[in-house]
Amino acid sequence: MSGERPIARDRAVLIYSEHAGHSAALTHAESQLAAAGISVAERIEVGALPATTAQGPIWRDAGIGLAIGAGGDGTLGTVATHLLGSDLALGILPMGTSNDVARSLGIPLDIAAAVRVLREGEPTVVDAGQVVSEAGASLSPVFLHVLALGLNVEFARLATSVVTRREFGRLSYAVSSVEALGTFEPVETRLHLSGCPEDQASDLTLTVMQVAVVNTPVFGGSLELRVPGISVRDQTLDVLVFEVIEPADLRQMVETLMEFIRGGNHELRIPGMHRLRCKELLIETTPSVELTLDGELRSRTPATVRVAPQGVPIMLPRSAHTAKTTGE
């Protein structure tokens, strides 16, 4: 990259979400960044980022060395989409509701401590999932946490509604969960997997409640539940498929989940659940349905999902450089 400006991580662009759970603290976070010697050259609301042109190379050419995502998982996934292949590091200020990516990677939830990671941490390349877009279409969207279809999508549609947020505030997630359960319809789904273990099926046709393509292990926000055995450096996607189950199996499912939450069960096995691994998969549904990437409605079926050919450098605590990037 001769002729390009050297990367200076004390000059940053700050991408924020106006809907993030703790966005009121953004101004205070900016003052902490300034105190740490990190200059914010540009402040951008995540919804204002263009859908067709990656901003990472543009920021880099302007002398920006750090793109800071101030928000939740959805904000981070959108910023990562723009950074892929640019060599710019992603900095995380966890200001969302769940912050599952930050929890997975060992990023402190305290903003002052998270700013110290931006100043003193180390850029570490981690895997990203990616939905492959057709040539000439919008940017191929990236996810750091999870891609999902099914029940989670109905929940996301309700939880991210401006009307819901305005009416219920912090209760939006709880209200949306109840409403999603009442309105959700099972999805006829076909999965075609490649780059999977030899002893694993590569084609499945199922009626599902949910499909989750998982990249980082922590979910559930403050519950800090973990899917065992997930690493963000193994160039592999973990696919969790939840079939529609009979009412008689609901009790066993609830009991298994509760034991898993309490930590008494290290492997999550519930009726109708399949766990698969692959490098790439094609998801087809009848009819076409929306997909969430990191909790945001950003794609739909049919979709080809893969491990992105290049990872995303993320500023991590030096102590978490290796230990905090797996679910084991």
C-alpha positions as CSV (number, residue, x, y, z in Angstrom):
1,M,0.0,0.0,0.0
2,S,2.8,2.4,-0.9
3,G,1.7,6.0,-1.3
4,E,-1.2,5.7,1.2
5,R,-1.3,7.5,4.4
6,P,-0.2,5.5,7.5
7,I,-3.0,4.4,9.8
8,A,-3.2,6.8,12.8
9,R,-5.7,5.3,15.3
10,D,-5.9,8.6,17.2
11,R,-8.1,10.0,14.4
12,A,-11.5,8.4,14.2
13,V,-14.9,8.5,12.6
14,L,-17.8,7.9,15.1
15,I,-20.8,6.0,13.8
16,Y,-23.7,6.1,16.3
17,S,-27.3,4.9,16.5
18,E,-30.0,7.3,17.6
19,H,-32.0,4.3,18.8
20,A,-29.2,2.7,20.9
21,G,-30.2,1.9,24.5
22,H,-27.7,4.2,26.0
23,S,-27.3,6.8,23.2
24,A,-27.9,9.7,25.7
25,A,-24.4,9.1,26.9
26,L,-22.9,9.8,23.5
27,T,-21.7,13.3,24.2
28,H,-20.0,12.2,27.4
29,A,-18.3,9.4,25.5
30,E,-17.0,11.9,23.0
31,S,-15.4,13.9,25.8
32,Q,-13.8,10.7,27.1
33,L,-12.4,10.0,23.6
34,A,-10.9,13.5,23.5
35,A,-9.4,13.0,26.9
36,A,-7.8,9.8,25.7
37,G,-6.3,11.6,22.7
38,I,-8.7,10.2,20.1
39,S,-9.9,12.9,17.8
40,V,-13.4,12.4,16.2
41,A,-13.0,13.8,12.7
42,E,-16.6,12.9,11.6
43,R,-19.8,11.9,13.4
44,I,-22.3,9.9,11.4
45,E,-25.7,8.4,12.3
46,V,-25.6,4.8,11.2
47,G,-28.8,5.1,9.1
48,A,-27.0,7.8,7.0
49,L,-24.3,5.4,5.7
50,P,-24.8,4.7,2.0
51,A,-26.1,1.3,1.0
52,T,-24.0,0.9,-2.2
53,T,-20.5,2.4,-1.5
54,A,-18.1,1.1,1.2
55,Q,-16.9,4.0,3.3
56,G,-13.9,2.2,4.8
57,P,-11.5,3.0,1.9
58,I,-12.8,6.6,1.7
59,W,-12.2,7.1,5.5
60,R,-8.7,5.5,5.2
61,D,-7.8,7.8,2.3
62,A,-8.8,10.7,4.4
63,G,-6.4,9.7,7.1
64,I,-8.9,8.0,9.4
65,G,-7.4,5.1,11.3
66,L,-10.3,4.0,13.5
67,A,-14.1,3.6,12.9
68,I,-15.9,3.6,16.2
69,G,-19.3,2.0,16.5
70,A,-21.3,3.6,19.3
71,G,-24.4,1.5,19.6
72,G,-25.6,-2.1,19.7
73,D,-24.9,-5.2,17.7
74,G,-26.8,-3.9,14.6
75,T,-24.7,-0.8,14.5
76,L,-21.4,-2.8,14.7
77,G,-22.5,-5.1,11.9
78,T,-23.3,-2.2,9.6
79,V,-20.0,-0.5,10.3
80,A,-18.2,-3.8,9.7
81,T,-19.9,-4.0,6.3
82,H,-18.2,-0.7,5.4
83,L,-14.8,-1.7,6.8
84,L,-14.3,-5.1,5.2
85,G,-11.0,-5.2,3.3
86,S,-10.1,-1.6,4.2
87,D,-7.6,-2.5,7.0
88,L,-9.3,0.0,9.3
89,A,-9.9,-1.2,12.8
90,L,-13.4,-1.3,14.4
91,G,-13.6,0.2,17.8
92,I,-16.6,-0.7,20.0
93,L,-18.4,1.6,22.4
94,P,-21.2,-0.8,23.7
95,M,-24.2,1.5,23.9
96,G,-26.9,-0.9,22.8
97,T,-29.4,-3.0,24.7
98,S,-27.8,-6.5,24.5
99,N,-24.3,-5.8,23.4
100,D,-23.7,-9.4,22.6
101,V,-20.7,-8.8,20.3
102,A,-19.0,-6.7,23.0
103,R,-19.7,-9.4,25.6
104,S,-18.4,-12.1,23.3
105,L,-15.1,-10.3,22.6
106,G,-14.3,-9.2,26.2
107,I,-15.0,-5.5,25.5
108,P,-15.9,-3.7,28.8
109,L,-19.5,-2.4,29.0
110,D,-18.3,0.6,31.0
111,I,-17.8,3.3,28.5
112,A,-14.7,4.7,30.1
113,A,-13.1,1.3,30.2
114,A,-14.1,0.7,26.5
115,V,-12.4,4.0,25.5
116,R,-9.2,2.7,27.2
117,V,-9.4,-0.4,25.0
118,L,-9.5,1.9,21.9
119,R,-6.4,3.7,23.1
120,E,-4.4,0.8,24.6
121,G,-5.9,-2.3,23.0
122,E,-4.7,-4.3,20.0
123,P,-6.4,-4.7,16.6
124,T,-7.3,-8.4,16.2
125,V,-8.8,-9.9,13.1
126,V,-12.0,-11.8,13.8
127,D,-14.3,-13.7,11.4
128,A,-17.4,-12.1,10.0
129,G,-20.4,-13.7,8.3
130,Q,-21.6,-12.2,5.0
131,V,-24.6,-12.3,2.7
132,V,-23.5,-12.4,-0.9
133,S,-25.2,-9.7,-2.9
134,E,-25.6,-9.9,-6.7
135,A,-23.1,-7.9,-8.8
136,G,-24.1,-4.3,-9.0
137,A,-26.5,-4.5,-6.1
138,S,-26.0,-3.0,-2.7
139,L,-23.0,-3.8,-0.4
140,S,-22.9,-7.4,0.7
141,P,-24.0,-7.1,4.3
142,V,-21.8,-8.4,7.1
143,F,-22.8,-9.7,10.5
144,L,-20.6,-10.1,13.5
145,H,-23.1,-11.8,15.8
146,V,-25.9,-13.7,14.1
147,L,-28.0,-13.9,11.0
148,A,-31.5,-15.2,11.7
149,L,-34.9,-16.0,10.1
150,G,-38.1,-17.0,11.7
151,L,-39.4,-16.0,15.2
152,N,-36.4,-13.7,15.8
153,V,-37.3,-11.7,12.7
154,E,-40.9,-11.1,13.8
155,F,-39.5,-9.9,17.2
156,A,-37.0,-7.6,15.5
157,R,-39.6,-6.1,13.3
158,L,-41.7,-5.2,16.3
159,A,-38.8,-4.2,18.6
160,T,-37.2,-1.8,16.2
161,S,-40.5,-0.1,15.3
162,V,-40.4,3.6,16.1
163,V,-44.0,3.4,17.3
164,T,-43.2,0.6,19.7
165,R,-40.1,2.3,21.1
166,R,-41.9,5.5,21.6
167,E,-44.9,3.9,23.3
168,F,-43.1,1.3,25.5
169,G,-39.6,2.6,25.9
170,R,-37.4,0.2,27.8
171,L,-40.3,-2.3,27.8
172,S,-40.2,-2.6,24.0
173,Y,-38.3,-5.9,24.0
174,A,-40.7,-7.6,26.5
175,V,-43.8,-6.3,24.7
176,S,-42.4,-7.3,21.3
177,S,-41.5,-10.8,22.5
178,V,-45.1,-11.5,23.6
179,E,-46.6,-10.1,20.4
180,A,-44.1,-12.0,18.2
181,L,-45.1,-15.3,19.8
182,G,-48.8,-14.6,19.0
183,T,-48.3,-13.6,15.3
184,F,-45.4,-15.8,14.1
185,E,-46.0,-18.4,11.3
186,P,-43.6,-21.3,10.8
187,V,-41.4,-21.1,7.7
188,E,-40.8,-23.8,5.1
189,T,-37.0,-23.7,4.8
190,R,-34.4,-25.4,2.6
191,L,-30.7,-25.3,3.6
192,H,-27.9,-26.3,1.2
193,L,-24.6,-26.3,3.0
194,S,-21.0,-26.5,1.7
195,G,-17.7,-26.8,3.4
196,C,-19.2,-28.9,6.2
197,P,-17.9,-32.0,8.0
198,E,-18.2,-35.3,6.1
199,D,-20.5,-36.9,8.6
200,Q,-23.0,-34.0,8.4
201,A,-26.0,-33.6,6.2
202,S,-25.5,-31.0,3.5
203,D,-29.2,-30.6,2.5
204,L,-32.2,-30.2,4.8
205,T,-35.8,-29.3,4.2
206,L,-37.7,-28.4,7.4
207,T,-40.5,-26.4,8.8
208,V,-38.8,-24.1,11.3
209,M,-39.4,-21.7,14.1
210,Q,-36.0,-20.2,13.6
211,V,-32.7,-20.6,11.9
212,A,-29.6,-18.8,13.4
213,V,-26.2,-18.6,11.7
214,V,-24.0,-17.8,14.6
215,N,-20.5,-16.1,14.6
216,T,-20.0,-15.0,18.2
217,P,-21.0,-17.1,21.2
218,V,-22.8,-14.8,23.7
219,F,-26.5,-14.1,23.4
220,G,-29.2,-12.9,25.7
221,G,-27.6,-9.6,26.8
222,S,-27.2,-9.4,30.6
223,L,-28.0,-13.2,30.9
224,E,-24.7,-13.8,29.1
225,L,-25.8,-17.2,27.7
226,R,-23.2,-18.9,25.6
227,V,-23.4,-21.4,22.7
228,P,-20.5,-23.7,23.5
229,G,-17.7,-24.4,21.0
230,I,-18.1,-21.2,18.9
231,S,-14.9,-19.4,17.9
232,V,-14.6,-16.2,15.9
233,R,-11.3,-17.4,14.3
234,D,-12.1,-20.8,12.9
235,Q,-13.5,-19.6,9.5
236,T,-16.6,-21.6,10.1
237,L,-20.3,-20.7,10.6
238,D,-22.4,-22.5,13.2
239,V,-26.0,-23.0,12.1
240,L,-28.7,-23.7,14.7
241,V,-32.0,-24.9,13.3
242,F,-35.1,-25.1,15.4
243,E,-37.9,-27.1,13.9
244,V,-41.6,-26.6,14.8
245,I,-42.2,-29.0,17.7
246,E,-45.2,-30.7,19.1
247,P,-46.9,-29.1,22.2
248,A,-46.0,-32.2,24.2
249,D,-42.3,-31.3,23.7
250,L,-42.6,-27.8,24.9
251,R,-42.2,-28.7,28.6
252,Q,-38.9,-30.6,27.9
253,M,-37.7,-27.6,25.8
254,V,-38.4,-25.1,28.6
255,E,-36.8,-27.4,31.2
256,T,-33.7,-27.8,29.1
257,L,-33.4,-24.1,28.4
258,M,-33.7,-23.3,32.1
259,E,-31.0,-25.8,33.1
260,F,-28.8,-24.3,30.3
261,I,-29.3,-20.8,31.7
262,R,-28.5,-22.0,35.2
263,G,-25.2,-23.5,33.9
264,G,-26.1,-27.1,34.7
265,N,-26.1,-28.1,31.1
266,H,-23.1,-27.3,29.0
267,E,-24.6,-28.5,25.7
268,L,-27.8,-27.0,24.5
269,R,-29.9,-29.9,23.2
270,I,-33.6,-29.4,22.8
271,P,-36.3,-31.2,20.8
272,G,-36.3,-30.3,17.1
273,M,-32.9,-28.6,17.3
274,H,-30.1,-29.3,14.8
275,R,-26.6,-27.9,15.1
276,L,-24.6,-27.8,11.8
277,R,-21.3,-26.3,10.7
278,C,-20.3,-25.0,7.3
279,K,-18.3,-22.5,5.3
280,E,-21.2,-21.4,3.2
281,L,-24.9,-22.1,2.9
282,L,-27.9,-21.2,0.7
283,I,-31.1,-20.5,2.5
284,E,-34.4,-20.8,0.6
285,T,-37.8,-20.4,2.0
286,T,-41.4,-20.5,0.8
287,P,-42.5,-17.8,0.7
288,S,-39.5,-15.4,0.7
289,V,-38.9,-13.9,4.2
290,E,-36.8,-11.2,5.8
291,L,-33.5,-11.9,7.6
292,T,-32.0,-10.1,10.5
293,L,-28.3,-9.5,10.7
294,D,-27.2,-8.6,14.2
295,G,-30.8,-7.9,15.1
296,E,-31.5,-5.5,12.2
297,L,-33.7,-6.3,9.1
298,R,-31.0,-6.1,6.4
299,S,-31.7,-8.9,3.9
300,R,-34.2,-11.6,2.8
301,T,-34.3,-15.1,1.3
302,P,-33.1,-16.6,-0.9
303,A,-29.7,-15.8,0.5
304,T,-26.2,-17.2,0.2
305,V,-24.4,-16.8,3.5
306,R,-20.6,-17.4,3.8
307,V,-17.6,-16.7,6.0
308,A,-16.4,-13.4,4.7
309,P,-13.1,-13.9,2.7
310,Q,-11.5,-11.2,4.9
311,G,-12.0,-10.8,8.6
312,V,-12.6,-7.5,10.5
313,P,-9.8,-6.0,12.7
314,I,-11.4,-5.1,16.0
315,M,-9.7,-3.3,18.9
316,L,-9.6,-5.8,21.8
317,P,-8.2,-5.6,25.3
318,R,-4.7,-7.1,25.2
319,S,-5.6,-9.6,27.9
320,A,-8.6,-10.7,25.7
321,H,-6.5,-11.0,22.5
322,T,-6.8,-14.8,22.6
323,A,-8.8,-15.9,25.6
324,K,-12.0,-14.0,25.0
325,T,-12.7,-14.9,21.4
326,T,-14.1,-18.4,21.8
327,G,-17.2,-19.8,23.4
328,E,-15.3,-22.6,25.0
